[in-house]
Amino acid sequence: MDFVGAGLSNIAAILVFALVAAGVGKVFQIAGTLSEMKDMLADIKRRGDHSLPTSPFATTESAENLLRMVSAELEHPVPPAEAGLEQNH
């Protein structure tokens, strides 16, 4: 009976070690990805590449048109927005 307990204990220890090793590997993978993203953003900033939009919509009208198209496909359409809404800039 002691052999079974010792065997299960060894298997549990190996599994814990494997999980910790996988976790450490994943942390290094995430760190590498974040480093690549940081380098890309630095390159974009250095080049002054302003071709990337600051907003997903070029104008308020394009956002409203998208809302109308999506609303037309819904069973319960979204009511139209009031024209006097203030924009937060």
Secondary structure as GFF3:
##gff-version 3
##sequence-region A 1 89
A	DSSP	alpha_helix	2	47	.	.	.	ID=ss1
A	DSSP	alpha_helix	60	73	.	.	.	ID=ss2
###
